[in-house]
Amino acid sequence: MTFYNVQKSANDRYYKDPKTRIYYDFTTAASACSRTAQACAIKAAKMIAAWENTSQEPFRIAEFGIGEGDFAIAFNKELLKRVDSTAFEYVLFDFSKPLLDKAKKKFTDERLIGHFVCTDLANPAKFPYSKSGLFEYVITNEMYDDLPTAIACRQGKEIVEAHYGPDAKFENYIPCANKKILQFGETFPEGHHIPVPLGGMENLALIKSILRKNFGMADIFDYGFMSYREIEKEPADFWNQGLVRKYGGHLTTDVNFELLEEYAKSIGFIAGAMQQSDFIEMMTGEKLTSVELEDGWHYYTKAEIRKNRKKLEKQGYGGEYFEGKAQEDEPYYCLSLKI
């Protein structure tokens, strides 16, 4: 089967199982560190200020792929520090009813704002909100690595698609007939397996259809790579073997931000990809350093590095890191969109 079908089948089962406890199988940057939520809240507050000068309607925010609601709660709290609760509406979308139910239970603070909707986020035809321009701001956190993704490879002038078994192990190649893959295949580095985020491309089209024209914005956060130059540094065999990962029953792969940015521009977005830390620094005005701890990815100021030095040393960080001569390679990126 294509990896698209293997991943879709596995992740549908995983996320729709009421017994799934996602943060026991893996962590996300958004659940481990609240700085992304803070940065998004700062951006939303600025947008709300501009919106209130032109409209009497509440500013509408959509979050796609909500996990267990940790980001939503942190974002809510940060935004409510900056604007009144009547200034915005917040709708949380996910295709997993069990996850939506878990998130609802965490909304124990009556000040928190959230409407919960179960829907297919990779299929615009099934999306329940069809009115154009319904939302002003859309946020997703580590959802695109879950959406069905094809894996393709350029072999000379031919583009082939990688097929996998039900156990997510690579089996063979077949000639590629998918027009969306072929559209971008000529730019693929030869021999490397390239994730083509077909589900993510469908979601981009959905986001475009619901954003307010000439005002709406979206931020897509995930891990992956921003340029094929990054992956060409690794031998093709090594890269190909590590591209597909399994956590519990969940299948994930790197998000191809280079292709996503190109596709977003092709359908009418103003789009730019950057490291997630750059987005946070741009919004908060803080100079941050990336750090990976047992509970996930974090962004620390110099003062926080000094404060947490002992904990960092236990995680293997040494003198060059504390002196600022070495930095953790950050695998997290943001695709910022405007329509």
C-alpha positions in Angstrom: 0.0 0.0 0.0 1.0 3.6 -0.4 2.2 5.2 2.9 -0.7 7.6 2.5 -3.1 4.7 3.0 -1.1 3.0 5.7 -0.8 6.2 7.7 -4.4 7.1 7.3 -5.6 3.7 8.4 -3.3 3.6 11.4 -3.9 7.1 12.6 -7.7 6.8 12.2 -7.6 3.8 14.5 -5.2 5.4 17.0 -6.9 8.7 17.5 -10.5 7.4 17.5 -9.8 4.8 20.2 -11.1 6.1 23.5 -8.3 4.3 25.3 -5.6 6.2 23.5 -3.5 8.4 25.8 -1.4 10.4 23.4 1.0 12.0 25.8 2.0 8.6 27.1 3.2 7.6 23.6 4.8 10.9 22.6 5.1 14.6 23.5 4.5 17.7 21.4 6.3 21.0 21.6 3.0 22.8 22.2 2.1 20.6 25.2 5.6 20.8 26.7 6.2 24.5 26.4 3.6 27.3 26.7 5.7 29.9 24.8 4.1 29.0 21.4 0.7 29.7 22.9 1.9 32.9 24.4 3.3 34.0 21.0 0.1 33.1 19.2 -1.9 35.0 21.8 0.2 38.1 21.3 -0.4 37.9 17.5 -4.1 37.3 18.0 -4.4 40.3 20.4 -2.8 42.6 17.8 -5.1 41.2 15.1 -8.1 41.8 17.4 -7.2 45.4 17.9 -7.1 45.9 14.2 -10.3 43.9 13.7 -12.2 46.0 16.2 -11.5 49.1 14.1 -13.3 47.6 11.2 -16.0 45.3 12.5 -18.6 44.9 15.3 -18.4 41.1 15.1 -16.3 39.0 17.4 -12.9 37.9 16.1 -13.1 34.2 15.2 -10.2 31.8 15.9 -10.1 28.2 14.8 -7.6 25.6 16.1 -7.2 22.4 14.0 -5.9 19.2 15.6 -6.3 20.0 19.3 -4.5 17.0 21.0 -5.9 16.9 24.6 -6.5 20.7 24.7 -3.3 21.8 26.5 -2.4 24.4 23.8 -6.0 25.7 23.7 -6.0 26.3 27.5 -2.6 28.0 27.5 -3.6 30.1 24.5 -6.9 31.1 26.1 -5.2 32.2 29.3 -2.6 34.2 27.5 -5.2 35.9 25.2 -7.5 36.7 28.1 -4.6 38.7 29.7 -4.7 41.0 26.7 -8.3 41.2 25.5 -11.8 40.9 26.9 -13.6 37.6 26.7 -16.3 39.2 24.5 -13.7 40.1 21.9 -13.3 36.7 20.3 -14.8 33.3 19.6 -12.6 30.1 19.7 -13.6 26.9 17.9 -11.6 23.7 18.4 -11.7 21.2 15.5 -10.6 17.6 15.5 -11.6 14.4 13.7 -11.3 12.4 17.0 -14.3 12.6 19.3 -12.4 10.9 22.2 -9.7 13.7 22.1 -12.4 16.4 21.9 -14.1 14.9 25.0 -10.8 14.8 26.9 -10.2 18.4 26.0 -13.6 19.5 27.1 -13.0 18.0 30.5 -9.9 20.1 30.9 -11.9 23.3 30.3 -12.8 23.6 34.0 -12.2 27.3 34.3 -15.4 29.0 33.4 -13.5 32.0 31.9 -12.1 29.7 29.1 -13.7 30.0 25.7 -14.1 27.0 23.5 -16.6 25.4 21.1 -15.8 21.8 20.1 -16.5 20.4 16.7 -15.7 16.9 15.3 -14.9 16.9 11.6 -12.5 15.6 8.9 -9.8 18.2 8.6 -8.2 16.8 5.4 -11.5 16.8 3.5 -12.9 20.3 2.7 -16.1 18.8 1.4 -16.9 17.4 4.8 -16.1 20.5 6.8 -19.3 21.8 8.5 -18.4 25.5 8.2 -18.8 26.3 4.5 -19.3 30.0 4.8 -16.4 31.9 3.2 -14.5 34.3 5.5 -15.8 32.7 8.7 -12.5 32.9 10.6 -9.9 35.5 11.1 -7.1 33.4 12.5 -6.3 29.6 12.2 -3.7 27.7 14.3 -2.5 24.1 14.0 0.0 22.4 16.2 1.7 19.2 15.1 -1.2 18.0 13.1 0.3 18.0 9.6 2.7 15.1 10.6 -0.4 13.1 11.4 -2.4 13.9 8.2 -2.1 11.3 5.3 1.3 11.8 3.6 2.6 10.2 0.4 6.3 9.2 0.2 8.0 9.7 -3.2 11.4 9.4 -4.6 13.2 10.7 -7.7 15.2 8.1 -9.6 16.8 9.9 -12.4 14.0 11.5 -14.4 11.4 9.1 -13.0 9.3 9.8 -9.9 8.2 6.7 -8.0 6.1 6.3 -4.9 7.2 4.2 -2.0 4.9 1.4 -0.9 4.8 0.1 2.7 3.4 -3.0 4.5 0.7 -2.8 7.2 3.6 -2.7 9.7 4.9 0.5 8.1 8.0 -1.2 6.7 9.2 -0.1 3.3 8.5 -2.8 0.6 9.0 -1.4 -2.9 8.5 1.3 -5.4 5.9 1.8 -8.1 5.7 4.5 -10.8 4.0 7.6 -9.5 0.7 8.6 -11.2 -0.4 11.2 -8.6 -0.5 14.7 -10.4 0.1 16.6 -7.1 3.3 14.6 -6.5 4.5 14.9 -10.0 3.9 18.6 -9.9 6.7 19.0 -7.4 8.8 15.9 -8.1 11.4 17.5 -10.3 12.8 19.4 -7.4 13.3 16.3 -5.1 16.9 15.4 -4.3 17.7 12.1 -6.1 17.4 8.9 -4.0 16.0 10.5 -0.8 12.4 9.6 0.2 10.4 12.8 0.2 7.2 13.2 2.3 4.5 14.8 0.2 1.8 16.1 2.6 -1.3 15.4 0.5 -3.5 15.7 3.6 -1.8 18.9 4.6 -2.3 20.3 1.1 -6.0 19.5 1.4 -6.0 21.3 4.8 -4.4 24.3 3.3 -7.2 24.5 0.8 -9.7 24.2 3.6 -8.0 27.0 5.6 -8.0 29.3 2.5 -11.8 28.7 2.1 -12.7 29.8 5.6 -10.3 32.7 6.2 -11.5 36.3 5.9 -10.1 37.6 2.6 -7.6 40.5 2.9 -7.4 40.0 6.7 -7.2 36.3 7.7 -4.0 34.7 8.9 -2.9 31.2 9.9 0.1 29.7 11.6 1.0 26.0 11.1 3.5 24.5 13.6 5.1 21.1 13.3 8.4 19.3 13.0 10.2 18.5 9.8 12.5 20.3 7.4 12.4 23.7 5.6 14.7 22.9 2.7 15.9 19.9 0.8 19.4 21.0 1.5 18.9 19.9 5.1 18.2 16.3 4.2 20.8 16.1 1.4 23.4 16.4 4.2 22.4 12.8 5.2 23.1 9.7 3.2 19.9 8.6 1.4 19.8 5.2 3.0 20.1 6.6 6.5 17.5 9.3 5.8 15.1 6.8 4.2 15.3 4.3 7.1 14.4 7.0 9.7 11.7 8.9 7.9 8.7 6.9 9.2 8.2 6.7 13.0 5.8 4.8 15.1 4.6 5.8 18.6 2.2 3.4 20.1 -0.2 2.8 17.1 0.5 6.2 15.7 2.4 6.8 12.5 4.2 10.0 11.8 6.8 11.5 9.3 8.6 14.8 8.9 6.6 17.7 7.5 7.9 19.0 4.2 7.7 22.8 4.8 9.5 23.6 1.5 6.7 21.9 -0.5 3.9 23.3 1.7 5.1 26.8 1.3 5.3 26.4 -2.4 1.9 24.9 -2.6 0.4 27.6 -0.3 1.7 30.3 -2.7 0.3 28.4 -5.7 -3.3 28.6 -4.3 -3.1 32.3 -3.4 -1.5 32.6 0.1 1.2 35.0 1.0 3.4 32.4 2.8 6.7 32.1 4.6 8.3 29.3 6.6 10.6 29.9 9.6 11.9 28.1 12.6 9.4 28.0 15.4 11.8 29.8 17.7 12.0 32.7 15.2 8.2 33.1 15.3 8.2 33.1 19.1 11.0 35.6 19.3 9.3 37.8 16.7 6.1 37.9 18.7 7.5 38.1 22.3 10.6 40.1 21.7 12.7 37.7 23.7 16.0 36.1 22.7 15.5 32.4 23.1 17.6 29.2 23.0 16.2 25.8 22.1 16.6 23.0 24.5 15.3 19.4 24.5 14.4 17.9 27.9 12.8 14.6 28.9 9.3 16.2 28.8 9.8 17.7 25.3 11.1 20.8 23.5 11.5 24.1 25.3 12.7 27.6 24.6 14.7 29.3 27.3 16.0 32.8 27.9 19.6 33.2 29.2 18.2 33.7 32.7 16.2 30.5 32.5 19.3 28.6 31.2 21.2 29.8 34.3 18.3 28.9 36.6 18.0 25.4 35.1 21.7 24.6 34.7 21.7 21.6 36.9 18.7 20.0 35.1 20.3 20.8 31.8 23.6 19.2 32.8 21.8 16.0 33.8 20.4 16.0 30.2 23.9 16.1 28.8 24.3 19.8 28.1 27.9 21.0 28.6 30.1 24.1 28.8 29.9 25.1 25.2 26.1 25.2 25.4 26.2 27.4 28.5 28.8 29.7 26.9 26.6 30.1 23.8 29.1 28.4 21.5 26.8 25.4 20.7 23.1 25.2 20.0 20.6 22.5 19.8 19.5 21.8 16.2 15.8 22.8 16.1 13.5 20.5 14.1 10.4 22.6 14.7 9.0 25.1 12.1 6.2 27.5 11.4 4.4 28.2 8.2 2.8 31.6 8.4 0.0 32.4 6.0 -2.0 35.5 5.0 -4.8 35.7 2.5 
